[in-house]
Amino acid sequence: MRSRNGRAYDPQFRERILELIRSGQSVKKLAREYEVHFATLYHWKKQAEVDAGKAPGLTTDEKKELSRLRREVEVLREERDILKKAAAWFAQEAVPAPKKRSDS
């Protein structure tokens, strides 16, 4: 997982920190000790509670699925818009031009 500053955290590191939090260690103390912003640790703690069913919210798997579905919807909308434009273009090409009358 990447933090907002672009730093990547190992899943094993994250799990170890969560174990320490569950054992009763202070989040702020762990944040100073491991040089991770305390808000990041609180977020990890909250998400772990949601994943365990102890708190309301979207689980990690549900968030991943939602993100995937949003990307898919975006692609489908783009494809639909392209097809609409193509259909309009082909419909315009299929209409014969009106014949000119000759009054002579």
Secondary structure as GFF3:
##gff-version 3
##sequence-region A 1 104
A	DSSP	alpha_helix	11	22	.	.	.	ID=ss1
A	DSSP	alpha_helix	27	34	.	.	.	ID=ss2
A	DSSP	alpha_helix	38	51	.	.	.	ID=ss3
A	DSSP	alpha_helix	60	94	.	.	.	ID=ss4
###
